[in-house]
Amino acid sequence: MQPVSPSLFNLFASKNPQYWKSIEGCEIIHKVWGRCIIEKVDLPQKVIIVLGRKVALEYFRDEIFDGLYLPSEIVEKVSLFEIQKNEEEQLIIRRRMEEESKKNLEASIRQKARLEKEKIEREKQAEIDRLRFERAQQLEANRIARVEAEKQSRLRAAQERSKRIAEYCSTKGIVHLIHFTKIENLKGILQQGLINRKELSRLPESERPIFNDQERFDSHTEAVCLSISFPNYLLFNKWKNQKPDDWAVILLYPSLLWELDCAFCQNNAASSIISRIPLEQRKTFEALVQMFTDEENVSREELVIPGNFTTNPQAEVLVFDTIPVKYIHCVNFRSISAMKAWQNLNSYPENISLVASDTYFKPRRDWPNWQKSQENHNVPPEFYEFEIIDI
């Protein structure tokens, strides 16, 4: 026999009050194989326990009464009702399960379609990314190859330039470059080399050297200025006139012309004629050659100057590197007394020679030819005759 559920028991009891006057409104406990399903009604004093057809009453305080029995016809009606109710519930459950299954299936189909779409999108994006990566790799490889080719091209051009400059210097008999400075600066120069104005200006004021000119009108404070074979006497004469023994002329090896970063200026680098020429153009071999060619209304043949002199006495070389001490081979003082005075107080590299001669403290022999074209020339006549020496 089917056990009577509390809900059905309650329902049947409410429709058959003649059987349930003594237990109306009781709490019902239905035990099925040791499990309890509880449904409260109203009255809390009594409990009805249903086991098949048997009904017992008891108080919460463990007071037991005689057992009562349900009539068989009541139990059968209750059982039939229970079966019908179970079938309806099962039908509802099945429908719910079918609906849920349908919903799950539809959701599964949608999810599968979404996953498939996402997979396709991922594969498509992966292919796009792969192509982009390969393209980027190819572009980078092309860039590296282009940079390397340009580097090799510049290297070959630099090597060719260096070779041509070296050969030209040998042909012209250029054996030294010139830089004049205050004697006070010699010690630092012979220790550290020639350093450009821009770098020196960063030093504490107490450690800065004495600058020849307080203004660099060529605007290239990052460069060291040199002359080829003979000083720029127009500037040198102006600065040294009062105390010539306070100055020294530094002679450097010409190899720095093709080993360091140099620009060649046919005239003073501060002149408008030179400043208009792009710097890269002034760094070419052709710019060096231009320093030894005839100028407008000026012929080298008429000047009667050595082949290793630049045509214009103000022509100069701008060196955009610090010039190491190894390029210095001689320091020229104006007099023996000036040389001895400095030599007694200072040490210097053994491979650098010291000489005393006033040759580089005079103007070039062609100075009258430039007197008309230069302002403030004012070269003293006693400097006209001098001897060119080879040190």
C-alpha positions as CSV (number, residue, x, y, z in Angstrom):
1,M,0.0,0.0,0.0
2,Q,1.2,3.5,-0.9
3,P,2.1,5.6,2.1
4,V,-0.1,8.6,2.7
5,S,1.7,11.9,2.3
6,P,1.0,14.7,4.8
7,S,-0.5,17.0,2.2
8,L,-2.9,14.4,1.0
9,F,-3.7,13.3,4.6
10,N,-4.5,16.9,5.5
11,L,-6.6,17.3,2.4
12,F,-8.6,14.2,3.1
13,A,-9.0,15.1,6.7
14,S,-10.4,18.5,5.8
15,K,-13.0,16.8,3.5
16,N,-14.0,14.1,5.9
17,P,-14.4,15.9,9.3
18,Q,-16.5,13.1,10.8
19,Y,-13.4,11.0,11.0
20,W,-11.1,13.7,12.3
21,K,-12.9,15.6,15.0
22,S,-10.6,14.3,17.6
23,I,-7.4,15.4,15.7
24,E,-8.6,18.5,13.8
25,G,-5.8,21.0,13.4
26,C,-3.0,18.7,14.6
27,E,0.5,18.7,13.3
28,I,1.2,15.7,11.0
29,I,4.4,13.7,10.7
30,H,4.6,11.1,8.0
31,K,7.4,8.6,8.4
32,V,8.5,6.7,5.3
33,W,11.3,4.1,6.0
34,G,12.7,6.1,8.8
35,R,12.6,9.5,7.0
36,C,10.3,12.3,8.2
37,I,8.3,14.8,6.2
38,I,6.6,17.4,8.4
39,E,3.7,19.7,7.6
40,K,2.3,22.0,10.3
41,V,-1.4,22.7,10.6
42,D,-2.3,24.8,13.7
43,L,-2.5,23.0,17.1
44,P,1.0,22.4,18.6
45,Q,0.0,20.0,21.4
46,K,-0.6,16.8,19.4
47,V,1.2,14.9,16.6
48,I,-0.2,12.3,14.2
49,I,2.2,9.7,12.9
50,V,1.1,7.8,9.8
51,L,2.5,4.3,9.1
52,G,0.3,2.7,6.5
53,R,-3.2,2.6,8.0
54,K,-2.2,3.1,11.7
55,V,-2.6,6.4,13.4
56,A,-1.3,7.1,16.9
57,L,-1.8,10.2,19.1
58,E,0.8,11.5,21.5
59,Y,1.7,14.7,23.3
60,F,5.0,16.4,23.0
61,R,5.5,15.5,26.7
62,D,5.7,11.8,25.7
63,E,2.1,11.0,26.9
64,I,1.0,8.1,24.8
65,F,-2.7,7.4,24.0
66,D,-4.3,4.3,22.6
67,G,-3.8,3.8,18.9
68,L,-6.5,4.5,16.3
69,Y,-7.0,2.9,12.9
70,L,-8.2,4.4,9.6
71,P,-11.0,2.6,7.8
72,S,-9.7,0.7,4.8
73,E,-12.0,2.6,2.3
74,I,-10.5,5.8,3.5
75,V,-7.0,4.5,2.9
76,E,-7.9,3.3,-0.6
77,K,-9.3,6.6,-1.6
78,V,-6.3,8.4,-0.2
79,S,-4.0,5.9,-2.1
80,L,-5.9,6.5,-5.4
81,F,-5.8,10.2,-4.9
82,E,-2.1,9.9,-4.2
83,I,-1.5,7.9,-7.4
84,Q,-3.4,10.5,-9.5
85,K,-1.7,13.3,-7.8
86,N,1.7,11.6,-8.4
87,E,0.9,11.1,-12.0
88,E,0.0,14.8,-12.4
89,E,3.1,15.8,-10.6
90,Q,5.2,13.4,-12.7
91,L,3.6,14.8,-15.9
92,I,4.4,18.4,-14.7
93,I,7.9,17.3,-13.8
94,R,8.3,15.6,-17.2
95,R,7.1,18.7,-19.0
96,R,9.4,20.9,-17.0
97,M,12.2,18.5,-17.7
98,E,11.4,18.5,-21.4
99,E,11.2,22.3,-21.4
100,E,14.4,22.5,-19.5
101,S,16.0,19.9,-21.8
102,K,14.8,21.9,-24.8
103,K,16.1,25.1,-23.3
104,N,19.4,23.4,-22.5
105,L,19.7,22.0,-26.0
106,E,19.0,25.4,-27.5
107,A,21.5,27.0,-25.1
108,S,24.0,24.3,-26.0
109,I,23.4,24.9,-29.7
110,R,23.8,28.6,-29.2
111,Q,26.9,28.1,-27.1
112,K,28.4,25.7,-29.7
113,A,27.6,28.2,-32.5
114,R,29.1,31.0,-30.4
115,L,32.2,28.9,-29.6
116,E,32.6,28.0,-33.3
117,K,32.3,31.6,-34.3
118,E,34.8,32.6,-31.6
119,K,37.1,29.9,-32.9
120,I,36.8,31.1,-36.4
121,E,37.4,34.7,-35.3
122,R,40.4,33.6,-33.3
123,E,41.8,31.7,-36.2
124,K,41.2,34.6,-38.5
125,Q,42.8,37.0,-36.0
126,A,45.7,34.6,-35.5
127,E,46.2,34.6,-39.3
128,I,46.1,38.4,-39.4
129,D,48.6,38.5,-36.5
130,R,50.8,36.0,-38.2
131,L,50.8,38.0,-41.4
132,R,51.4,41.2,-39.5
133,F,54.3,39.7,-37.6
134,E,55.8,38.3,-40.8
135,R,55.3,41.7,-42.4
136,A,56.9,43.4,-39.4
137,Q,59.8,40.9,-39.5
138,Q,60.3,41.5,-43.2
139,L,60.2,45.3,-42.7
140,E,62.6,45.1,-39.8
141,A,64.9,42.8,-41.8
142,N,64.7,45.3,-44.7
143,R,65.4,48.2,-42.4
144,I,68.4,46.4,-40.8
145,A,69.7,45.6,-44.3
146,R,69.2,49.1,-45.4
147,V,70.9,50.5,-42.3
148,E,73.8,48.1,-42.7
149,A,74.1,49.0,-46.4
150,E,74.1,52.7,-45.6
151,K,76.6,52.1,-42.8
152,Q,78.9,50.2,-45.2
153,S,78.4,52.9,-47.8
154,R,79.3,55.6,-45.3
155,L,82.2,53.5,-44.1
156,R,83.5,53.1,-47.7
157,A,83.0,56.8,-48.4
158,A,84.8,57.7,-45.1
159,Q,87.6,55.3,-46.0
160,E,87.8,56.8,-49.5
161,R,87.7,60.3,-48.1
162,S,90.4,59.5,-45.5
163,K,92.6,58.0,-48.2
164,R,92.2,61.0,-50.5
165,I,92.9,63.5,-47.7
166,A,96.0,61.6,-46.6
167,E,97.3,61.5,-50.2
168,Y,96.5,65.1,-50.8
169,C,98.3,66.2,-47.6
170,S,101.3,64.2,-48.6
171,T,101.2,65.7,-52.1
172,K,100.9,69.3,-50.7
173,G,103.6,68.7,-48.1
174,I,101.3,69.4,-45.1
175,V,103.3,68.2,-42.1
176,H,101.5,70.0,-39.2
177,L,98.4,71.8,-38.1
178,I,98.5,74.9,-35.9
179,H,96.7,76.0,-32.7
180,F,97.7,79.0,-30.6
181,T,96.8,79.4,-27.0
182,K,97.8,81.2,-23.8
183,I,100.8,79.6,-22.0
184,E,98.6,79.1,-18.9
185,N,96.5,76.6,-20.9
186,L,99.4,74.4,-22.0
187,K,99.6,72.2,-18.9
188,G,95.9,71.1,-19.2
189,I,96.2,70.7,-23.0
190,L,99.3,68.4,-22.7
191,Q,97.4,66.3,-20.2
192,Q,93.9,66.1,-21.7
193,G,94.3,67.2,-25.3
194,L,92.4,70.0,-27.1
195,I,88.8,70.2,-25.8
196,N,86.1,72.3,-27.5
197,R,84.6,75.4,-25.9
198,K,81.2,73.8,-25.3
199,E,82.7,71.1,-23.1
200,L,85.1,73.4,-21.3
201,S,82.3,75.8,-20.4
202,R,80.7,73.1,-18.4
203,L,83.6,73.0,-16.0
204,P,83.6,75.0,-12.7
205,E,84.7,78.6,-13.4
206,S,87.9,78.0,-11.4
207,E,88.9,75.1,-13.6
208,R,88.2,76.7,-17.0
209,P,91.1,77.6,-19.3
210,I,91.6,81.1,-20.6
211,F,89.7,81.5,-23.9
212,N,91.4,83.2,-26.8
213,D,88.1,85.0,-27.8
214,Q,85.2,85.5,-25.5
215,E,82.8,85.3,-28.4
216,R,82.6,82.5,-31.0
217,F,81.0,84.2,-34.0
218,D,81.2,81.0,-36.0
219,S,78.6,79.5,-33.5
220,H,80.5,76.2,-33.5
221,T,81.5,76.1,-29.8
222,E,81.5,72.3,-30.2
223,A,84.6,72.4,-32.4
224,V,88.3,73.1,-32.0
225,C,89.8,75.6,-34.5
226,L,93.0,74.8,-36.3
227,S,95.0,76.3,-39.1
228,I,97.0,74.4,-41.7
229,S,100.8,74.9,-41.7
230,F,100.7,78.5,-40.4
231,P,98.6,80.4,-37.8
232,N,95.8,82.8,-38.7
233,Y,98.1,85.7,-38.0
234,L,95.3,88.3,-38.3
235,L,93.7,87.0,-35.1
236,F,96.9,85.9,-33.5
237,N,98.6,89.3,-34.0
238,K,95.6,91.1,-32.5
239,W,95.6,89.0,-29.3
240,K,99.4,88.6,-28.7
241,N,100.6,92.1,-29.4
242,Q,100.8,93.3,-25.8
243,K,102.5,90.2,-24.3
244,P,103.7,87.8,-27.1
245,D,105.7,85.7,-24.6
246,D,102.4,84.7,-22.9
247,W,101.4,82.7,-25.9
248,A,102.4,79.4,-27.4
249,V,101.8,77.7,-30.8
250,I,100.9,74.0,-30.7
251,L,101.9,71.9,-33.7
252,L,99.8,68.8,-34.4
253,Y,100.1,65.9,-36.8
254,P,98.1,66.2,-40.0
255,S,96.7,62.7,-39.6
256,L,93.9,64.1,-37.5
257,L,92.5,65.6,-40.7
258,W,91.5,62.1,-41.9
259,E,91.1,60.3,-38.6
260,L,88.8,62.8,-36.8
261,D,85.6,64.6,-37.7
262,C,86.7,67.7,-39.5
263,A,85.2,70.5,-41.6
264,F,87.3,72.6,-44.0
265,C,86.6,76.3,-44.3
266,Q,88.2,78.3,-47.2
267,N,87.9,81.5,-45.2
268,N,87.2,82.4,-41.5
269,A,84.4,80.1,-40.3
270,A,82.5,83.1,-38.9
271,S,82.3,84.8,-42.3
272,S,79.0,84.9,-44.1
273,I,80.6,83.3,-47.2
274,I,81.5,80.2,-45.2
275,S,78.5,80.1,-42.7
276,R,76.1,79.8,-45.7
277,I,77.7,76.6,-46.8
278,P,76.1,73.5,-45.2
279,L,78.4,71.9,-42.6
280,E,78.3,68.4,-44.3
281,Q,79.5,70.0,-47.5
282,R,82.4,71.6,-45.6
283,K,83.4,68.1,-44.4
284,T,84.1,66.8,-47.9
285,F,87.5,66.2,-49.6
286,E,86.6,68.8,-52.1
287,A,86.2,71.4,-49.3
288,L,89.8,70.7,-48.2
289,V,91.1,71.1,-51.8
290,Q,89.2,74.4,-52.0
291,M,91.4,75.8,-49.2
292,F,94.4,75.7,-51.6
293,T,92.8,77.0,-54.8
294,D,92.8,80.5,-56.2
295,E,90.2,83.0,-54.9
296,E,88.5,85.7,-56.7
297,N,91.1,88.3,-57.8
298,V,93.7,86.3,-55.8
299,S,96.2,84.0,-57.4
300,R,98.5,81.7,-55.4
301,E,101.2,82.2,-58.0
302,E,101.1,86.0,-57.2
303,L,101.1,85.3,-53.4
304,V,104.4,83.3,-53.6
305,I,103.5,81.2,-50.6
306,P,104.5,77.6,-49.9
307,G,102.3,74.8,-51.3
308,N,101.3,73.7,-47.9
309,F,99.8,77.1,-47.0
310,T,96.1,77.7,-47.4
311,T,95.4,80.5,-50.0
312,N,93.5,82.6,-47.5
313,P,95.4,83.2,-44.3
314,Q,92.1,83.0,-42.3
315,A,91.2,79.6,-43.7
316,E,90.6,77.1,-40.8
317,V,89.7,73.6,-39.9
318,L,86.9,72.8,-37.4
319,V,87.5,69.6,-35.5
320,F,84.3,68.2,-33.9
321,D,86.2,65.8,-31.6
322,T,88.4,66.2,-28.6
323,I,91.9,66.1,-30.0
324,P,93.9,63.6,-28.0
325,V,97.4,64.4,-26.8
326,K,98.9,61.8,-29.2
327,Y,98.3,64.2,-32.1
328,I,100.5,66.9,-30.5
329,H,104.1,66.7,-31.5
330,C,105.5,70.1,-30.7
331,V,105.0,73.3,-28.7
332,N,106.5,76.5,-30.1
333,F,107.4,79.4,-27.7
334,R,108.3,82.8,-29.0
335,S,111.6,83.0,-27.0
336,I,114.0,80.7,-25.2
337,S,113.3,82.5,-21.9
338,A,109.6,81.9,-22.2
339,M,110.2,78.2,-23.0
340,K,112.6,77.8,-20.1
341,A,110.3,79.5,-17.6
342,W,107.4,77.2,-18.5
343,Q,109.6,74.1,-18.7
344,N,111.0,74.6,-15.2
345,L,107.5,74.7,-13.7
346,N,105.7,72.0,-15.7
347,S,106.1,68.4,-16.8
348,Y,105.0,67.2,-20.2
349,P,105.0,64.0,-22.3
350,E,108.5,63.0,-23.5
351,N,107.4,62.5,-27.1
352,I,106.4,66.2,-27.3
353,S,109.2,68.5,-28.2
354,L,109.6,72.1,-27.1
355,V,111.1,74.7,-29.4
356,A,111.7,78.5,-29.3
357,S,111.2,80.4,-32.5
358,D,109.3,83.6,-33.5
359,T,108.5,82.3,-36.9
360,Y,104.8,81.5,-36.1
361,F,104.5,84.8,-34.2
362,K,104.9,86.8,-37.4
363,P,102.5,87.4,-40.3
364,R,102.7,85.5,-43.6
365,R,104.9,87.1,-46.2
366,D,101.9,87.7,-48.4
367,W,100.2,89.9,-45.8
368,P,100.3,93.0,-48.1
369,N,98.1,91.2,-50.6
370,W,95.4,90.8,-48.0
371,Q,95.6,94.3,-46.5
372,K,92.9,95.8,-48.7
373,S,90.5,92.9,-48.3
374,Q,90.8,92.6,-44.5
375,E,89.6,95.1,-41.9
376,N,91.8,96.1,-39.0
377,H,94.8,94.3,-40.5
378,N,97.4,96.6,-39.0
379,V,100.4,94.3,-39.4
380,P,103.6,96.0,-38.1
381,P,106.1,96.4,-40.9
382,E,108.9,94.9,-38.9
383,F,107.1,91.5,-39.2
384,Y,107.5,91.6,-43.0
385,E,110.6,89.5,-43.2
386,F,110.7,86.1,-41.6
387,E,112.0,82.6,-42.1
388,I,109.7,79.6,-42.7
389,I,111.1,76.8,-40.6
390,D,110.4,73.1,-40.7
391,I,110.0,71.6,-37.2
